Amino acid sequence: MLARVIVACMALMGITAGARVPAQGISDAVADGRQIHLVGAARLLGDRLRLTPAGVQRVGAAWFSPKQKVTAGFETEFLFQLTDQGGLGPGADGFAFVLQNEGLNAIAGRGSAGGFAIGDGWHDPTKPGIPRSIAVFFDTYYNGDADDPSDNYVAICTNGAIPQMHWPPRRLGVARKLKIHMKDKRVHKARIRYKPPMMAVYLDDGEPIVRVPVDLSTVVDPSGYTYVGFTASTGNGWENHDILDFHFQPSDPNVSSDLFVVQSEVQFLRANCLEGRNLCTPEESIVEERGPGFYHVILPAHLEWGASIPNPYGRTVAIEGARGMVCQSLQPRGPETCSGPGGVSADEAHTNPSSMLDRGANAGALITKTEKGRAWFSVNGTRNRSFARNEGFFEFDVRLN
């Protein structure tokens, strides 16, 4: 169900991104705050959710209940306005749209932490961020080092478990050069679309400013639900961080798709996922024999013919319950192609079928062959081209008939 949370009356009054916002009222259903949980400095002020006021060293968060199911995908759209800049910057530090499963009281540090990341204004490692969260951070302050692109950028960030956190938080994707200036005191529209496994962020109108694979498995409960909301912070620079309108639409979980976050037995091995990958990519394959001629396999995407089972008599190989997602670069300078075990057509993958490991299967599909007494498994990629950049994994059962 569409969660229409803030300022329902604004849409009726025709307020658009880029326009200055006159004082407006707010519907009674929203004004009582029954659907929103405020933490720290966050307040509902008339027509807006103010995550932080324009003051020194403030942090606020707002979480919407109930939880939302996000593993099948979602789309959210909101209006934001940053005003009354002062201090360093001038104006700091920015706000974030956040997915997290810690609870309705989740909040992190001030300043460069943005309310979700590690530190409390000074990159202090003893002040943890929100564990296992994913944030789209609208950053408005340049911290003066190589790890921070500017005072006007958007990044998709992730926090792991508390011992794994560092500043800056790991950035899955960054839009370094924005056409708009977020601190121009005007209303701007943001749209975030997650169509597994790709997350795209749009600012005002036009093409996405950043689009990358994102693995949501660390931020959801076993049923695929998570809290959605916002955080913001100030430091020795400050501004009002205001959200003026917010809509959240989960995708229909009943729509058939082979692209989804794997609720997998590999979860307990998540610490062994390769560094620097947006999707969990196990370092090596996992093969478990569960009975005579019956195996459970986890196949990393970056290994060509990376998993095998004994098949000395050349029995028929039957794959059951295949699931998961992989992303691979099939062209030297082409776009990444992401797929489930069924793969994508050559037209979608922008590749020549004759160059694939299996010419008869889709690019990115789960494929098998039997040779030298073993059944082998691979993602269908381009021959003589490195698999090293591939991300993700497939998980499946195998029976020898």
C-alpha positions in Angstrom: 0.0 0.0 0.0 1.2 3.4 -0.9 2.6 5.1 2.3 1.7 8.8 1.9 3.3 10.2 5.0 4.0 13.9 4.8 2.2 16.9 3.5 -0.6 15.4 1.5 -2.0 18.8 0.8 1.1 20.0 -1.0 0.4 17.9 -4.1 -3.1 19.4 -4.3 -1.6 22.9 -4.3 0.7 22.2 -7.2 4.0 22.7 -5.5 6.8 21.5 -7.8 10.5 21.0 -7.5 12.6 24.2 -8.0 9.8 26.4 -6.7 9.9 28.3 -3.4 7.4 27.0 -0.9 4.9 29.3 0.7 3.7 28.5 4.2 1.2 25.6 3.9 -0.9 23.6 6.3 -0.7 19.8 6.9 -3.4 17.2 7.0 -4.7 16.2 10.4 -3.9 12.6 9.7 -0.2 13.5 9.4 -0.1 16.3 12.0 -0.7 13.9 14.9 2.4 12.0 13.9 0.9 8.5 14.3 2.8 7.1 11.3 6.2 8.6 12.1 8.7 8.1 15.0 10.9 11.0 15.7 14.4 10.7 17.2 16.8 13.4 18.4 16.3 16.8 17.0 13.6 15.8 14.4 10.3 17.6 14.6 7.1 18.0 12.6 6.7 21.7 12.0 3.5 22.7 10.2 4.1 21.7 6.6 7.3 19.9 7.0 9.4 17.3 8.7 12.4 19.1 10.1 15.2 16.5 10.6 17.5 19.1 12.2 17.1 22.8 12.8 19.8 25.2 11.7 21.9 24.9 14.8 25.3 23.7 15.9 26.0 20.0 16.4 22.5 18.6 15.9 21.3 15.2 14.7 17.8 13.9 14.0 16.1 10.9 12.5 12.5 9.9 11.5 11.3 6.4 10.9 8.0 5.3 9.4 6.0 2.4 10.6 5.1 -0.2 9.9 8.1 -1.8 8.3 8.0 -2.1 4.5 8.9 -5.1 2.3 11.7 -4.1 0.0 13.3 -7.2 -1.4 10.9 -7.3 -4.4 11.8 -3.7 -5.1 10.4 -0.2 -4.3 10.1 3.3 -5.4 10.1 6.4 -3.2 9.8 10.1 -4.0 10.1 13.0 -1.7 10.6 16.8 -1.8 13.4 18.4 0.3 14.5 21.9 1.1 17.7 23.1 2.8 17.7 26.6 4.3 19.2 29.0 6.8 22.8 27.9 6.1 25.5 29.2 8.4 28.8 28.4 10.1 31.3 26.3 8.2 30.5 25.6 4.6 28.4 27.6 4.9 25.8 25.0 5.7 26.2 21.4 6.7 26.2 18.4 6.8 23.4 16.8 4.8 20.6 14.3 5.1 20.1 10.6 4.1 17.3 8.3 3.1 18.0 5.2 5.1 17.0 1.5 5.2 17.7 -0.2 8.5 16.5 -3.0 10.7 17.8 -1.8 14.1 14.5 -0.3 15.2 12.5 2.9 15.5 15.1 4.5 17.9 18.0 4.1 15.5 20.3 7.2 15.2 24.0 7.8 14.8 26.4 10.8 15.1 26.5 14.5 14.2 28.6 16.3 11.6 30.1 14.1 8.9 28.3 11.0 10.3 25.1 12.3 8.7 23.0 10.7 11.5 23.7 7.2 10.1 27.5 6.6 9.8 30.3 6.1 12.2 31.8 9.0 14.1 30.3 12.0 15.9 31.5 14.9 13.8 35.2 13.9 14.0 35.3 10.4 12.5 35.5 9.0 16.0 35.6 5.2 15.6 34.1 4.7 19.1 30.8 6.2 18.0 29.2 3.6 15.7 26.8 4.2 12.9 23.5 2.4 12.4 24.6 -1.2 11.9 23.8 -3.0 8.6 22.1 0.1 7.1 22.0 1.4 3.5 21.8 5.1 3.0 21.4 7.5 0.1 23.3 10.4 1.4 22.7 14.0 0.1 26.0 15.5 1.3 26.3 19.3 1.6 29.7 19.7 3.3 33.2 19.2 2.0 35.3 17.6 4.8 38.6 18.7 3.2 40.1 15.4 2.3 40.4 13.0 -0.6 37.6 10.8 0.7 35.0 13.5 0.3 34.3 14.6 -3.3 32.6 18.0 -2.6 29.9 19.9 -0.7 27.3 18.9 -3.3 27.1 15.2 -4.1 25.0 12.1 -3.6 26.3 8.7 -2.6 24.7 5.3 -1.9 26.5 4.1 1.3 26.4 1.0 3.4 27.4 0.2 6.9 28.3 -3.3 7.9 28.4 -4.7 11.5 29.9 -2.4 14.1 33.4 -3.8 13.9 33.5 -3.4 10.2 32.5 0.3 10.1 34.8 3.1 9.0 34.6 6.7 7.8 33.7 7.5 5.2 31.1 4.7 5.0 31.6 2.4 2.0 30.2 4.0 -1.1 28.5 1.7 -3.5 28.0 4.5 -6.0 28.7 8.3 -6.1 27.2 11.2 -8.2 30.2 13.6 -7.9 29.0 16.4 -10.2 25.4 17.5 -9.8 23.7 20.0 -12.1 21.7 21.5 -9.3 23.0 23.1 -6.1 21.2 21.4 -3.2 21.8 24.4 -0.8 20.1 26.9 -3.1 17.2 27.1 -0.6 14.8 25.8 -3.3 12.6 22.8 -3.1 14.1 19.8 -4.9 12.6 16.4 -5.8 14.4 13.1 -5.2 13.3 9.8 -6.5 14.9 6.4 -5.6 14.0 3.3 -7.5 15.1 -0.2 -6.5 14.5 -2.9 -9.1 16.6 -5.8 -7.8 19.5 -5.6 -7.9 19.8 -2.1 -9.3 19.2 1.1 -7.3 18.9 4.3 -9.2 18.7 7.9 -7.7 17.1 10.8 -9.6 17.3 14.4 -8.6 14.7 16.7 -10.0 14.0 15.5 -13.5 16.0 13.6 -16.1 18.3 10.6 -16.1 19.5 8.9 -12.9 22.5 10.6 -11.3 23.7 7.3 -9.9 22.7 3.7 -10.7 24.5 0.7 -9.1 23.8 -2.9 -7.9 22.8 -3.0 -4.2 22.3 -6.0 -2.0 19.5 -5.4 0.6 20.0 -8.8 2.4 21.8 -7.2 5.3 19.1 -4.6 6.1 16.0 -6.8 6.1 14.4 -9.2 8.6 13.9 -12.9 7.6 10.6 -11.9 5.9 12.3 -9.2 3.7 10.9 -6.2 5.7 12.9 -3.1 6.9 12.4 0.3 8.4 12.6 3.2 6.0 13.2 6.8 7.0 15.6 9.8 7.1 18.6 11.0 9.1 20.4 14.3 9.1 23.1 16.2 11.0 24.9 19.4 11.5 28.3 20.2 12.9 30.1 23.6 13.1 28.1 24.4 10.0 24.4 24.1 10.0 21.1 24.3 8.0 17.5 23.3 8.2 17.1 19.8 6.7 13.4 19.6 5.7 11.4 16.9 4.1 8.2 18.3 2.6 6.5 15.4 0.9 7.2 11.6 1.0 5.7 8.7 -0.9 6.9 5.1 -0.6 5.6 2.3 -2.9 6.9 -1.3 -2.4 6.8 -3.5 -5.5 4.2 -6.2 -5.6 5.8 -9.2 -4.0 3.5 -11.5 -6.0 4.9 -10.4 -9.3 7.0 -13.3 -10.6 10.8 -12.5 -10.9 14.0 -14.5 -10.7 15.8 -11.4 -9.4 15.6 -11.1 -5.7 17.8 -10.8 -2.6 18.7 -14.4 -1.6 17.7 -15.3 1.9 20.5 -17.8 1.7 22.4 -20.3 3.7 25.5 -18.2 2.7 24.4 -15.6 5.2 26.4 -17.1 8.0 29.5 -16.8 5.7 28.9 -13.1 4.9 32.2 -12.2 6.5 33.8 -14.2 3.7 32.2 -12.1 1.0 34.8 -10.4 -1.2 35.7 -6.8 -0.4 34.7 -4.0 -2.8 31.6 -5.7 -4.3 28.2 -4.2 -4.1 26.6 -7.7 -4.1 27.8 -10.4 -1.7 30.3 -12.5 -3.7 31.6 -15.5 -1.7 35.4 -16.0 -2.1 34.9 -19.6 -3.2 32.2 -22.0 -4.1 30.5 -24.1 -1.4 29.4 -27.7 -2.3 27.6 -29.8 0.3 26.5 -33.4 -0.3 23.1 -34.0 1.3 22.5 -37.6 0.1 23.4 -40.0 -2.6 23.5 -38.0 -5.8 22.1 -34.9 -4.1 24.1 -31.7 -3.5 23.6 -28.1 -2.4 25.8 -25.6 -4.3 26.6 -21.9 -3.8 28.3 -20.6 -7.0 30.1 -17.2 -6.9 29.7 -15.2 -10.1 33.4 -14.3 -10.4 34.6 -17.9 -10.9 34.4 -19.4 -14.4 33.3 -23.1 -14.1 33.8 -22.4 -10.4 31.9 -25.3 -8.8 31.7 -29.0 -9.5 30.4 -32.4 -8.2 31.5 -35.9 -9.0 29.6 -37.5 -11.9 31.8 -40.4 -13.1 29.1 -42.2 -15.0 27.8 -39.1 -16.8 24.3 -39.2 -15.2 21.8 -36.5 -16.1 22.3 -33.3 -14.1 19.0 -31.8 -12.7 19.2 -28.3 -11.1 16.4 -27.5 -8.6 15.4 -24.3 -6.8 18.0 -22.1 -8.4 17.9 -18.5 -7.0 20.1 -15.5 -6.6 21.5 -12.7 -8.7 24.7 -11.8 -10.5 26.0 -8.7 -12.2 28.7 -8.9 -14.9 30.3 -6.7 -17.4 29.9 -8.5 -20.8 31.5 -5.7 -22.9 34.9 -4.0 -22.4 33.2 -0.6 -21.9 29.6 -1.6 -21.9 27.0 -1.5 -19.1 26.8 -4.0 -16.4 24.1 -6.7 -17.0 22.4 -8.2 -14.0 20.3 -11.3 -14.0 18.8 -14.2 -12.1 19.6 -17.8 -12.9 17.6 -17.6 -16.2 20.0 -14.9 -17.5 19.1 -12.2 -20.1 18.9 -12.4 -23.9 21.8 -11.4 -26.1 20.0 -8.2 -27.1 19.6 -7.2 -23.5 23.2 -8.1 -22.7 24.6 -6.3 -25.8 26.8 -9.3 -26.6 27.3 -11.9 -29.3 25.9 -15.4 -28.4 28.8 -17.1 -30.2 31.2 -15.6 -27.7 29.5 -17.1 -24.7 30.6 -20.2 -22.8 27.2 -21.8 -23.8 25.9 -20.4 -27.1 22.5 -21.9 -26.4 21.9 -20.2 -23.1 21.2 -16.6 -22.1 24.0 -14.3 -20.9 24.3 -14.5 -17.2 22.4 -17.8 -16.9 23.3 -20.7 -14.7 24.9 -23.3 -17.0 26.3 -26.8 -16.5 28.6 -29.3 -18.4 29.9 -32.7 -17.7 33.5 -33.7 -18.5 36.3 -35.7 -17.0 34.0 -37.4 -14.5 32.5 -34.3 -13.0 29.5 -32.0 -13.5 30.6 -28.3 -13.6 28.7 -25.1 -13.0 29.2 -21.5 -14.2 27.6 -18.2 -14.9 27.3 -18.0 -18.7 29.9 -15.3 -19.5 32.1 -14.3 -22.4 34.8 -16.7 -23.4 38.5 -15.7 -22.9 37.4 -12.7 -20.8 38.1 -12.4 -17.1 35.2 -13.1 -14.7 37.1 -11.2 -12.0 34.7 -8.2 -12.0 31.5 -10.2 -11.6 29.4 -9.9 -8.5 26.9 -12.0 -6.7 26.1 -15.7 -6.6 23.6 -18.4 -7.5 22.4 -21.0 -5.0 20.8 -24.2 -6.0 20.3 -28.0 -5.4 21.6 -30.6 -7.8 20.3 -34.2 -8.4 22.1 -36.8 -10.5 19.4 -38.9 -12.2 
